[in-house]
């Protein structure tokens, strides 16, 4: 169980050294050992039972039990949500709860809650029905009372006419029409109930058509909404009374009511019985209301008890499920007394792992300790970088492209500086930078509050990248001060401009007619360099040339990192036949262009650099004339051109032939030492075609691969350099948009001398600045900076085909959804 004292390297440039470990764990201490390793979070288990289905594994039953308990916890959470309760965060997290007892308790609580829900639904259903019944009795009673009043009035009117003196004009059949034998009168039936208001018109039409108009429908609109007994949802309804004649018509009406979801209720015409029914229903409603309230109080008390322990129970169930899931990845030895585990861990965590395993043995009262054995393997280890809350977001930017191979140079270190800086080159405005900094400062100040809350997708993304945005804002303030732009307006912050008018006639000039009258502006761009609003000659030239310088510098950094990758892996072929010719080719052309830019700035020459670079290829021996910047420039150009031409075959031809020679020497037994120094592509070829010593060496495939790599680099050197001009283009677009908003909105509104127009102008200016410049332009510059890192920078050295170190840890359990 050996292992010395190791400390984390904290080297972001290289991943932590990893080792493959085998653990032989006694059965009696297995559960506690895995639990302690989960608390530590430095061991990534390998699945030794990958050929088995989940149902064939040793601990499938325990996993199923945990899944059932998780289902009950989800049921509890749903009930708490309905009751307006949330899990308590003050409950103490304790692992001293027995899982078997907890399972029994969960079953009892689930049964009790389900019984409460069933009783509540029945009582609520009865309560809602009685409410509707009461309304029907009241409204239908009003119908009948009104009809009876009208009928009585007409009867009195008829009787009064009969007692009056008859005349020759009186109807002869009046007496026969009005005085009829009651036994011969037709008795009409009726159906009462409630129908949803949105269906009332269709309900009336269908009744009329189904009975051919032989019904009489009376409806009354209820004020407010009532709870439907069937659905339990609030709905607006109408009370209806349908009068019909005959049993056949009644059957049709009943079926139509069922189809429209109309609830039917009985009704008695006797007024005294109506009052009796309303009294009885009101008393029953009060009893049901009291019973329902008592039940809800009891249910709420039970749910509050569950809510207090919910987080503890949820954490315990998730933890147990993850432990048994991990145990199912282990293999059982032939004696069935030990479990065998294999996995990766950082070298610095060796002592910590051994200590927790020893503690698990003591706590489990096991007589045998866990055996810790380091295995030798050719398998590629996982990649593990130790990050903090500041560097993790930058590392995520790199990992989104691809995870670094084990011990591969990590671009995340340089991304911390280069990413926000390239963003700021495109976004440079110290006014906008301050706005961006204030916005991200809010997230940083409130990070404890936000980290404990569940945020929306966009808010969570912004909060996760708060330190990236902060760096972007700080660099934007810096580049904005260099560009001398505050919402596109130049200021003389560090002193007066170095330029002035040679005579009073050019007082309002911006560039033309100006001469240098004092010392150079001490920091950044001179305010006069901004020129007119339609033309920015000096600043544009500066930004364009600066983009080339930054691009060439970053591409050189990428090639240098490829050297460190090759040096670290001991790959001399890559150093000699990839790193050196790439550096020579890139700097013979674009490195030389960068040199010319710097020299031109230093001596203030008016040489045409486009002409110099074009005729360096077309007529390298011609005299440079006025475009010569320094002595010996013509000779240097010829040397650099020849070096660039030589670098191309240097990259293409030597490596395939040397690989073929190494392959032949290995298989003749003359050289085994070169095996460790062979190229990665050669190793991949060996794996691809098998490890047999008689395998034929595919020289043509190696050569074609090298040809593609050479062409890709040569063309990429040109296209990547041109791609960095996006720094200039995006910076120009940002500056022009900002100036348009300032001139055409803010200044235009100011010129009207009207407070109302000024307020509108300020509002539009703020909305345009925030919406376009601080949101859309920020996103645009972010994506372009991302592309420059992923394509132009990382393709020089970064393969990104590794896999992350994902240790077994309980730290992220609470963030996972079951």
Secondary structure, DSSP 8 states (H G I E B T S, - for coil): -----------TTS---EEEEEEEEEHHHHHHHHHHHHHHT--EE--TTTTS-GGGSTTHHHHHHHHHHHHHHHHHHHHHHHTT----S-S---S---HHHHHHHHHHHHHHHHHHHHHHHHHHHHHHHHHHHHHHHHHHHHHHHHHHHHHHHHHHHHHHHHHS---TTS-TTHHHHH---GGGS---EEEEEEEEGGGHHHHHHHHHHHTTT--EEEEEE-SS-EE-TTT--EE-EEEEEEEE-SHHHHHHHHHHHHHTT-EEE-----HHHHHHHHHHHHHHHHHHHHHHHHHHHHHHHHHHHHHHHHHHHHHHHHHHHHHHHHHTTSEE-TTSSEEEEEEEEEGGGHHHHHHHHHHHHHHTT-SS--EEEEE---S---B-----TTHHHHHHHHHTT----TT---THHHHHHHHHHHHHHHH--HHHHHHHHHHHHHHHHTHHHHHTS---HHHHHHHHTHHHHHHHHHHHHHHHHHHT-BTTB---TTS--SEEESSGGGTT-SSTTEEE-SS--SSSS-GGGG--SS--HHHHHHHHHHHHHHHHHHHHHHHHHHHHHHHHHT-HHHIIIIIHHHHHHHIIIIIHHHHHHHHHHHHT----HHHHHHHHHH-TTS--GGG--STTHHHHHHHHHHHHHHHHHHHHHHHHHHHHHHHHHHHTTS-SGGGTTS-HHHHHHHHHH-S-TT----HHHHHHHHHHHHHHHHHHHHHHHHHTTHHHHHHHHHHHHHHHHIIIIIIHHHTTT-HHHHHHHHHHHHHHIIIIIIIIHHHHHHHHHHHIIIIIIGGGT------B-----STTGGGS--
